[in-house]
Amino acid sequence: MKLPPDLTSGVTTFIWSPSSTRILVAIPDQVHVFAARAGDFHAVIRIPSSATKSTFIDFGPTDHEVCLWSPFGIKLTLANLKCSKAVEIANPKFYNATSATRGCSFRPNTHHLALLTRSSGKDMISIHSPDTRVIERSWYPDTVDAQGLAWTPDGRWLVVWESSSQAPRVLFYTSDGHIFKDWCGPPPHASDDMNLKYGTGVRAVTLSPDGRLAAVTNGSTCICILNMPSMVETMRLHHPQVAQPKDTLQVSKPPSILASGHASLTMKIWQEQNTLPNTGSFSLPAFVKATQAVTPQWTGTNNFQESTSGCNLAKFDCSSSLLATRLEDAPGTIWIWDIPSSDLRAVLMYHANVTKLEWHPSQPEQLLVRCEGGNYASLVFAWDPLSHGPHSIDMAHRFPGTVSGKTHATWLKATTESAAFFFTDNATCMVASLADSDGEILPWQDESAPPSPVSNESNIDMRPSRHASLSDFGDSIAIDVDDDYTGELDDTFEFRKFVGH
């Protein structure tokens, strides 16, 4: 696929569409969307040279919608590739690449947009039409500084959580803005739960793929698991200061049966060993199973550092039976929890800080781990409950040259039995399979191609040809504009629509 000759500057975004039939390529002043196979679709979004480049670009819930976040939360632009028009929404609360998705959520099935905005020191939630993105309803949530929102997988509830600097609080709203449940944190049940009372508020809320559970993390070493149908706490996961392995009867069962709690579970601790004896030089990391209690490497603080604690990462696998967590004050340790039995399943201890945790999108209990540091730049770690610790894969020995620059690795959503991942540096791309025999089907073998999208051309110019009045978009809601807003001052929560040239 040959890119247009005017794409001379560096590519800032390169992603698939939700159905994997289109590809988006962006540079600072242009966004191009191509058909992945037939090449019969090409859309162009042109950004004026006077505008600052977008801080984050992503597809919406469908292949024909592109979302562009502007710096400093000035606006969120929703470009419709079907009708070659764009709608702008002012003051999105989160706009950076690391946080933009926390402030917006597309409702499953209906594709309504829930957006968190902030102006004049007040949070606001608005629900937008899936077709025109016109505001359908809006309200001020009962929060001081909301840190995120998300539709539940069934689209029934909109979950909003308060900042960790406030008291613990998770709000469950109906789609029309009424509070159905107000979870104000767990009451301490025992003496070892007192850190919940004196700890910080909610740090993050993670919903399980099946929509049954929500993991609420805070400034303590405890995670509260809420049952979504009843919206009450069902269990607590306590990260121990000292990890104690548990050896029980080994049962030869498939991973799905083990995770479901129908067999006796073991708790295994795997410690990284990456130095050659008597040399101290770095080698390919190997993992040794601990037979005695082990203390994770907890980080210390000094007078010049801000004290950090609590769980800053929690992810469910695709079966919702395993939960991987990482504590901020033990960044080199991964905790794997068995949710049906509420037991600690495994502890993975690395010498470096873990920077990425990714469960396989379609194969349960397959975990991919990356660590920071030059010695780990070419390494990918794969783990599953039946493996003998994390499997270290060194991509440097498979590259035609040396691995250079920043590296990236991610699972492929392949339908083959063995998992596969994609790895790249700044010069070479490679696909690797975890198949242990030559007879297994590889994900890059020919498969039946999905039908190509209808041939179409779309060209969106972000320069306005006219300014639409409020009557074009139905009802609006009055809201003040921040004093430091450098654009045109409005007295209303106003949407701007541009007609493509």
N, C-alpha and C positions, 0 to 999 in steps of 0.2 A: 504494500500500500504506500504509494508515494504521496508525501505531504506537500502542500502548496509551497511555492518557492519563497513567499514572503514570511514564512515561519523561520526567521533567522535567529531570534533570541532564544534563550534557554527555556525549555519546557518546564512549566511549574506544576501541571497536573496531568496525569495519565491514568485513566480509570475505565472500567467496564460499566455498561448500563445495567440496570437491575435484571434484565432478561439475558444478558450476555450476547446480545445481537448488535450492539453498537459500542463504539469506543470514543472516548472524549480525550482530546489533546488541547491543552491550554498554554498560551504564552501570556505575558503581562497585558497585552491589548487585544487579544483575540482568543476565542474559544471555538474549536472545531469539533463536530460530532460526525463520525463516519459509520456507515454500515460495516460490520465486521467481516462479512463473507462476500456478498455479491457486489458491494461497492456502488449500489444504486441509491444511496442516501448520503447527503452531505449538508450539514447545517453550520452556519457561521454566526457567531455572536461577536460583534465589534464593539470594543469599549473605547470611548474618546481618549485621546492622548492626554487630555488635561486631568482625567480621573486617575486616582491611585489604583494600582493593581489590587485585585481581590485577595483577601487573606485566606479564603477557603472556597473551593468550588466542588460541587458534588451533584450527582443526579438526584432528582426527587424520587417519588415512589414508582414512577413509570419511565420508559425510555424517552418520552417526548418532553420532559421537564428538567431544566437545569437550574440549580440554586447557586447564587454568587453572593458571598458576604463581603461587605466593604470594610476598610479599616476603621477603627475607633467606634464601631457600632453605628455608623451613619445610616446604613440601609441594608436590607436583604432584597436582592433582585431575583424574581422567579421568571425565567424565560420559558415560554411555551413554544416548542418547535413545530407544533401542528399549525398554529395560527400566526406564527412569526410575530408575536407580541410579548411584551414584558410588563410585569407588575412589580412595583417597588413598595416595600414596607419599611417604615422608619424605625430606628432605635431598637434593633435586636439586642438583647442583653449580652449574648455570647457570640463572638464573631471570629475568634482565632481558630486555627486548624485543630487544636487540642480540645477546644471547648464548644465549638459551634453546634455540634450535634446534640449537646446537652440542652440547648435552648429551643429546640424544635423537634417535633415528632409527627410522623404521618400515621394516621389511623389505619389499621389493617382493614382491608377490603374496601372501605369507602374512600380512603386517601384524603380525608379532611386533614388540614394542617393545623396543629396546635403550636402556637408560637409564644415564647416568653420575651416580652419587651420591658424596658425600664426607662423612665423619664421623670425628671424632677424628684428623684429619690424614691419612686414608687414602682413596684412590679405590676405588670399587667399580662393577662393571658388572653389571647384572641384565637378564635376558631375560624378558619377560612374555607371557603367553598372549594371542592376538589376540581371544579371545572374552570372557574374564573378567578379563584383566589380572592374573591370579595369577602369581606368580613361578615360573618353570619351572627356571631355573638362575641362578647368580650366581658371581662370582669377583673376586678382587683382581687388577687388571691390574699388570703389571710396569712401573709408572710412578711417578714422584714427584709430578707435578702435571699430569695429563692435561688437554689443552685442547680436546678434542673427539673425537667418534666419528661414524661414518657407515657404513651398509651400502653395499656396492657396488651399482650398478644391477641386477646379476643376482642379488643377494641371497646370493652365495656367501661373501663375506668381510665381516668387521666391521673397519673401519680405525680405529685409535686413534693419536693423535699426542701427543707429550710437549710440555711447555712450552718456549718459546724460551729460558728461563733455564737449561735443562738441555742436555745434549749432544743433538745431532740424533738423533731416533728416531721411527720410524713402525712400529707393530705391526699385523700382519694376523692376526686371530683367526678361527678357525672358529666356527660358531654355538654349539658346546658349550664354548667358552672355551679352546681349545688354540691356542698360538701356531704359526702356519704359517710366517710370515716375520717377521724382525726386521731392519728396514732402519735402520742406524745412521749414515746420512749418507754422502755421496759421498767417495771418496778424491780428493785433488787430482791431476789428470792433468798439469797444466802450471803454469808460474809464475804465469799470470794467474788461476789457480784458488785461490791460496793464501788468499784472503779467505774461502773456504768453511771452511778449517781453523780460522781464528781468529775467525770470525763467530759469531753466536748460533745457537741451535738452530732447530727448525722453528717457523715462525709460523703456517702454515695449510696444509691439504691440500685441494685442489679436484679432484673427480672429474669426468671428462668424461661427457656424457650417454650416450654409447654404452658406457661402462664399460671402455674399452680403456686409458685413460690416467689418471694422477694427477699433478697439478702440485703440487710441494712447494716452498713459499717459505720463506725464512729471512732473516737479517739482512744478507745480502749483496745484490749486484745480479744474482745468478744464480738461475735457477729450474731445478730438476731435474725432468725428466719421466720418470715410471716407467711401464713397460709392465705393466698389471695381470695379464695371463695368466701372465707369467714373474716379475713383481714385481722386476724389475731396471731400473736406469737405462738409458734409451735415448738421451737427448739432454739438453743443457744450453742454456738460453737466457741469453745475457749481455746485459744492458742497457749499451750503450756510453755513455761519458761525453760523447762527441761523436757526433751522428747524421750519417751521410753518405748523401745520397740516391743511389740507383742507377737510372740510366736505361738500360733495355734495350729490345729491340724490342717495340713495342706490339702486342698480339695481341687481336683482337676475339673474346673468348670469354665465355660466361656465367660468373657469379661462382663457381658450383660447380665448373666446370672449372679456373678459375684457382686456386682454393683447393686443389684436389687435387694440384697440383704437375705437371700435364701440359703447362703452358705456361711460357714465360719470365716471371719475376716482376720487377716493379719495386718499389723501396722509396721511397715518397713521404713527404715531410715537409710537413705543412700547419701554417702559423703563423697565429694569429689576428691580425687587424687590426681594431680597433674604435674608432679615434679619427678624427675628421674632420681633414683637413690644415689646419694653421695655427690650429686652434681648440682642440684638446684635448678637445672635448666628446664624450660617448659616443654611438655610433651602432650600428646593427645590425651585429654582428660579421661580417666576411668573412674568408675564409681564402685565403692565398697559398701556392703551392707553392714551397718552397725549392729553389734550384738549386745551392747550395753547402752545405758542412758547417755544422751549427747545433748550438749547445750548449744543452741544456734549462736552464730556470731552476731551479738547485739551491738549496735552502733552506740558510741558514746558522744557526749556533747561537752563543749567547753563554754566559757563565759561569753564567747563571741558568736556562738551558734544558737539559733532558736531550737528549742526542744521540740522534737517531732515524735509522734507515736500514733499507733492505731493502724487499722487496715486501710491501705490506699489502693488495693486492687482485688477484685473478686469476680470470677467468671465461671458460669455454669457450662458444662459440656452440652452437646446437642441433645442428649437423652435426659438432661436435667437431673441425673443421678449423682454426678460428681461436681464438686465445687473447688476450684483452685484459688488460693488466696496468697497475698504477700503483705507483710507488715512493714511499715515505713522505717521502723527502728531495727529491722532484720531484713534488709533488702536482698540478701543473697540466699534466702531460704524460701522454698515454696511448700505450702501445706495443701494436701489433697484430702478432701472430706467426702465421706460416703453419706449422702443425704438421707436415703431411706433408713439407715441405722443410726444416723447422727454421730458416727465415729470418725476418728482420724484414720485415714487409709494409708497415707504415705507422707514422708517428709523428704524433700530433695534439697540438699545443701551444696551450694556452689561457693567457690572462693571469690567470685566477682558478683557485683550487683546484677540482679536479673532485670532486664529492660523490656522484655516482651514475653507474654503468655498468650498462647492462641490454641484453643481447642479446634479440632478438625470440624468443618462445617456440617458434615454429614455422617461421619463415622464416629460412634461414641468412644469416649475414653482415650482418644489419641491427642496427646499434648505436644506442642512445639514450644521450645524455650530458647531465648537468646540472652546473652550476657554482654555487658559493656567491657571495653578494654581492647587494646590492640591484639593481644593474644587470642581473643575470642572473635575477631572480625570475620573469620572464615568458618566458624563453627556453628553448627545447628544441632540442637539436642531434641531427640524424640523420646517420648515416654508413654507407656501404657501399663496397666496394672499387672500384666503377666510377664513384663520384661524384667531383666536382671539389672534394674536401675536405668537411668537415662542413657540412651544410645547416642554416642558422640559421632557426628558426621563432619569430617573436615573437607570442605569444598575446595580448598587450595590445591589438593593433589589431583583434582579432577578438572581444573581450569587449564586452558592452553598456556596461560602466562601466570603472573602473580595477581593475587587479589589486591585491588587498590581502591582507595576511597571508601566512602560509606557503603555498607552492604545492607541488603534487605532480603528477608525470607518470609514466605507465607505458604499456607496449605493450598493445594489445588482442590477444588470441589469436584473430584473425579468419582466416577461410579464404579471403578475397579475395586477389587477386594483389598489390595494393598494401598496404603496411603502414599501420596506423592506431594512434593512441595516445589516451589519456585524460588530460585536464589539468583541474586544479581549484585554486581558492584557497579562502578561507573563505566565499565567497558564491556562486560560479558554477561549474558543471561543464560541460565541453565535450569532444566527441569530434572528432578531426581525422584526416583521411586524407591520405596522401602521394601519392595518385593525381595524375598529371600531365595527365589529360584527363577531360572530362565523360563519356566513354563507358565508363569503367571502373566495375565494380560496387563499390559502397560497402558497408562492413561493417554499417551500420545499416539496410540494406534488409531487407525481410521475408524470412525463411527459415523452413523447416519447423521447428516447435517440437518439442523432445524430449518424450517421454512424461513426464507429471507423476508424482511419487512417490505412493505409496499414502496415502490420507487417514489421519492419525493425530494424536493429541494427546499431549504429554509434558510433565510438570511435575515438576521435580526441586527439592526443598528441601534445601539444604546442611546443615540442622540435623539431627543424628543422632536417630533414634528408638531405636536400640540400638547397642551396641558389639559388634562381631563378635569372636569368639575366633580364635586362630591356626588352629584346626582347620578353620575355614571356608575357608581359603585354601591348605591344603596346607603344604608345607615352608617354613620361614623360615630366615634365617641370622642368627646373633648379630652384633651390631655395637654399638659404644658411641655414645652421644649426645653432641654437643658441649656443653661447659659453658655456653655462652651461649644454648642452646636454651631458649626461654621457655615452651614447651608442656609437655605431660605427658611425664615422663621414662620411657622404655621401655628394656628391656635387649635388645630384639630389633629386627630390621629388619621392622617391623610395618606391615601394610596395614589401613586402616580402610574399611569399606564401610557406606554409609548407604542405608536403604530410603526411597524417596520417599513423601511423605504424599499 
